[in-house]
Amino acid sequence: MPLSEHEQRQLEQIEQALYAEHPRLARAMRAADPRVHYRRRIIQAAIGFGAGVGLALAGVLTKNLYMTGGGVLLMVVSAVLALASYRRMSAASGTARRGRRAANKAAGTGMMERFEERWRRRQEEGR
């Protein structure tokens, strides 16, 4: 449901007050899309995975078991974090799609209305 002009003006005044009083919070809230944060985490996990590969290779070349194990551990942790962030990012985009679908259905006939119509038809056919 769209906001009225009065509500839009009030919202703009609140936003301006927030920017004036708490600029750091306002900048942090500007990126409201959670997919941005998950994408950043995936990139960080990819960098961590690359560092793990490098650490594991350096451990193999120097025949240092602890360095190799640390590299492998870093790769596994980075892969798990990347996978979890990817799943959350996909779920966040799916939620947005479901929200649009629900809005489209709300514009048409509702589920209860369809059930009531079916019930009426069955009652009329039974007579």
N, C-alpha and C positions, 0 to 999 in steps of 0.2 A: 504494500500500500504506500503510495507516494506521500511525502510530507507536505503539509500546507506551507504557504509562503512564510507565515509567522513562525512555524516550527523550524523551517530552514534558516531563518535569520537568527533564531535562538541558538541553533546548533553552530552556526558560524561564529557567533559571539563566544560561545563556550570554547571552540577550537582556538580562537585568537587569544583568549585568556590563558589557555593551556600553553600555547607557544610562548607567550610573554612570561609566564611564571616558571615553567619547567621545560626549557628548550630540549634538554637531553631526553626527557621522557617523551616529548612530542616526536623527536626524531626516531626513537625506538619504536613508537607506536605507528609510525608512518607505514612501515612494512607490515601490514596486517595480514598479508597472505602467508600462511604457514609454509607453503611450498618453497618460499624464498629461503627460509631458515633450513629446511631439510636439504635443499639443493646445496647450500653452503656446507652442511655437514657431510654430504656425499663427496664434495670436492676435497674437504679436509681428510676424509677417510682414504680417498684415492692417493693423496700425498703421503699419508701415513703408510699405506700399502707399498708405495714405491720406496719409501725409506726402509721398510722392513725387508724388501727384496735386496736393497743395497747392503743392509746390515747382514743379512743371511749370506750373501755372496762374499762379503768381506770376511765373515767368520769361516766360510769354507776355504777361502784362499789362505788365510792365516792359520787354519786348522784349530780355531778356537771354538770349542763346543758351546760355551755360554753365549758367545756372540751370535752364533748360528741359531741357537734356540731362541734368543731374544728377538732376532729378526723374524723367525717363523711366528713367534707369539705376536709380534707387532702386526704381521700380515693377517693373522687370524682375527685379532681384535678389530683391525681396520675393516676387514671384510664383513664382520658381523655388524659393526656400526653402520656401514654403508647400506647393507641390506635392510636393516631396521629403518633407517632414514628413508630409503626408497619406498618401503611398504607404507610408511606414514604419509609420505608425499603422495603416493597413489591413492591412499584412503582419503586424504584431504581433497584431492581433485574429484574423487568419486562423490564425496559429500556435497560438493558444489553442484555437481551434475544432478544428484538426487534432489537437491533443493530446487533447481530449475524445473525438474520434472514434476515435482509436487506443486509448484506454482502453476504450471500448465494444466495439471489435472484439476486444481482448485478452480480454475477459470471455467472448466467444463462442468459436467455432471459429477456429483460426488458419489462415493462408493455406497453410502447409505441410501441415496436416492435410487441408485440402480437396483439395490436389493429390494427396496420397497416396490419398485415398479415390477420386478420379477414376481414378488409375492402377490401383488394385485392380479397379475396375469394368470398365475396359477389358481388363485381363488376363483376368478371368472371362468376359467376353463373347467373347473370342477363342478360348476352349477349346471 
